[in-house]
């Protein structure tokens, strides 16, 4: 997930703990070798504030803070590449 790190890309994951607990989350992060920050939304304040309607939900946010794309559900590699083009400078 460091493809565009030099260009300012930052990847964050947020777990609501809706369907698991902290131990399950840590095991998942380890199993999939997630090398980015994984945050916990214990009160669902973030999910509610961003109006998350399904999990997983991915937000692609431009450097100016505007949301370029919201994707609900699992992403394919091709979708990810296409969405990153929306937010990353050339």
C-alpha positions, -999 to +999 in steps of 0.1 A: +000+000+000+029+023-004+026+028-042+021+066-039+035+073-004+061+097-019+032+116-035+014+121-001-010+091-002-021+081+032-042+050+039-062+046+070-086+018+081-113+024+107-129-006+124-162+000+140-160-032+161-195-038+150-189-074+141-158-082+160-136-071+190-101-057+194-085-092+194-103-101+162-092-068+146-056-073+156-056-108+142-071-096+109-045-068+106-017-093+112-032-120+089-034-096+060-001-078+068-018-044+068+011-019+069-011+012+074-028+028+104-059+010+117-080+031+139-110+021+161-144+038+161-157+025+194-188+047+195-196+047+158-191+085+158-169+083+127-192+059+108-222+081+117-205+113+108-194+100+074-228+084+069-214+049+064-243+027+052-224-006+047-191-023+054-166-020+040-169+015+028-139+033+012-136+070+009-112+086-015-104+121-002-085+146-023-056+166-008-079+196-003-102+175+019-130+170-006-144+135-011-138+124-047-155+090-045-172+067-020-172+030-027-194+006-007-182-031-007-151-049-016-127-032-040-110-049-069-074-039-078-086-022-110-112-002-091-086+009-066-062+021-094-090+040-111-101+057-078-066+066-069-063+085-102-091+107-090-072+119-059-035+116-067-016+142-087+000+130-119 
